[in-house]
């Protein structure tokens, strides 16, 4: 009996070499979940595509990416990075948009299963760089300047993004941020090669201005470097009324603002004692001019006598001067140091000029002296089918019936052979 019991016990003892049916076997290699972070592609100025691969067999798996501008390791990416979930199986990718220009970003692929999270390695990419260049200023006058700038970038990185451009400028702000926050802004078109150009006007003479080019792409404005230019000083005898041209402080032929100066027939460059159709040297030529045509330099008395870029005003420049709703206020006086005439005061600058009332020369007689102003423009009015020659002139008669401030700035046309005064202008 003892032998039988011993045999039975021996049969019930576990053989350590045999597997235990209650312990799970090691999973097959195919069922092991793996995740790898791929390389970034299609990197542009504001976006990039990231990729990853997952091997999860038949297990339920959620594929995703973590990305961040600042978090650069697995734990911080998972804790504070932005998460993008991607549908599907196998290799997966996602495009990250709204990124900053020329910035490094970190990312990793990840997969979540019932068994937990598996992360790939952390990788990075840098978005495309975009640079704005402030090229410079040229064509500088006392009141204008032509500005240029542009963008430097890789065409492939721009993609389908559009560009917009502007210049910021100021006489008081000298930093990029100061110009952007407090300076004047001039929006301008962008050419196909990402260049921008603009002309700024209404500047003060002999003044330093600062400016910076700016291009906006993907909602991000990129400023160039700040540059400067200095406007030209006023020519001697020039007055800045804040208009498109500078006006001389006195009439052609006079050295005093109250002096009448010299009378000229339209298109003649020398004066004479008597003015008539018969002694008008330019008559045969002038009557064939077209309306609005401007005297050439060799026929412009101001250009020939005063020189230095001075010339007779055009019809449009006289209109600008006498527009009482525009840049100048006007007032008649009977006694400016004993001389009657009209004051024009620039509303923007406060500077003023005085046009004395010298009337008009017809024959050897001065008509309406001390009560009217007649001043030539360089613009032809009409030739009446080749039989008449008239030019635009500023005319004002102080003794007109019911004269009031509403009449200031009266102007029209006059026979080109008459002797009128000239007030020069310069650009």
Residue, then its C-alpha position, 0 to 999 in steps of 0.5 A: x500500500x505504501x508503494x502505491x501511495x508513493x507512486x501516486x504522489x510522484x505522478x502528481x508532482x509538477x515538472x518544472x520543464x513543462x509549460x504552465x497552461x495558465x501563464x500567457x505566452x509571449x506575443x508574436x512579433x506581428x502583434x507587437x505595437x510599434x510607432x516611428x516618427x517620419x521626416x517632415x516634407x512640403x515645408x513652406x513659410x507657414x506650414x509643413x507636413x509631418x509623417x509617421x508609421x504604426x504597426x499595430x496588427x489587428x489591434x485597435x489603434x489611434x494615430x496622432x502627432x504632438x507638435x510644439x514650438x518650445x517643447x522638445x522632448x517626449x514628455x513635454x510634447x505629450x504634456x503641452x504640445x498640440x495634438x492632431x489625430x489622424x484616421x486610417x491605418x498604417x503610415x499616416x501624415x498631417x499638415x500643420x498650418x498657421x506656423x511662424x516664418x523661419x521658426x523651428x518646430x518639434x514633433x513626434x508620431x504616437x499611437x494609442x491602443x488598449x495596451x497603452x501609448x507608444x511614441x516615436x522619436x522627437x524630430x524637428x523642422x524649420x519653416x521657410x525664411x522670408x526677408x523684407x529689404x528696404x532698398x532706398x529712396x531716389x527722385x528726391x525733391x523738396x516735397x517728394x521721394x520715390x521709395x523701393x523695397x522687396x522680399x527675398x524668399x524661396x519660390x517653392x516655400x511661398x506656395x500659393x500664398x499672396x503678398x501685400x506691401x506698404x511703406x511706413x514713414x515719418x519725420x519723427x520716428x526712426x525705429x521700425x516699431x515706431x514707424x509701424x505704430x506712429x508713422x504714416x502708412x502708404x499701401x502699394x502693390x507687389x510685383x511678380x518678383x515681390x518688389x514694392x514701389x511708392x512715391x510719397x508727397x507733401x513733404x517739407x523741404x530740407x527735412x530728414x525722413x525715415x522709412x521702412x518697407x513692409x511685406x505681409x505673407x500668411x498674415x505675418x508682416x515682415x519689416x525691412x531695415x529702417x533707412x532715411x533720406x533728406x528732402x532738398x532745401x527750398x530754392x532762394x525766393x521760393x514759398x511753400x504753400x503746401x501745394x504741388x509746386x513752390x511759388x515765387x515770393x515776387x513777380x518776374x522782373x521784381x525783387x520785392x513782393x509788392x513790386x509789379x515786375x514786368x509785363x509779357x505777351x504770352x509766349x514772348x520772353x522779352x517785354x516791350x512798351x506796347x502790346x497789340x496783335x500787330x506786334x505780337x511775335x508769337x501770333x502766327x504760331x500760338x493760334x495753332x496751339x491746342x487747348x491745354x498745350x503748355x509753352x515749351x521752355x524756350x517760349x516760357x519767360x520765367x524759364x528763360x529769364x529766371x532760370x534755375x528750374x523756374x517756369x510759368x504755372x500751368x492752368x491746373x496749378x493756378x486752379x490749385x492756388x485759387x481754390x478757396x476750398x483747397x490748400x489756400x485761404x485768400x484775402x484782398x487788401x487795398x494797402x499792403x505797404x501802399x500796394x493793393x492786391x491779393x494774399x494767398x495763405x497756405x492752410x497747411x504751412x501758414x506761408x503766404x504770397x502776395x500778388x499785387x494788382x497790376x492790371x493789364x497792358x493793352x497797347x501802351x496803356x495799363x488798364x485797371x491798375x491797382x484794382x485788378x490782377x491779371x497773371x499768365x499761366x503757361x497753358x493755351x486756351x483756344x485758337x478759334x479755328x486758327x484765327x485767334x490766340x488766347x491763353x489761360x490767365x488768373x484774373x481778379x477785379x476788386x471793383x466788380x459789382x457785388x464783389x465778395x470773397x466768393x469772387x476770389x479766384x476768378x480766372x479764365x482766358x485772355x488774348x495772348x498778345x496782351x501784356x500780363x504779369x507772371x508769378x513763377x513756380x518751381x517743382 
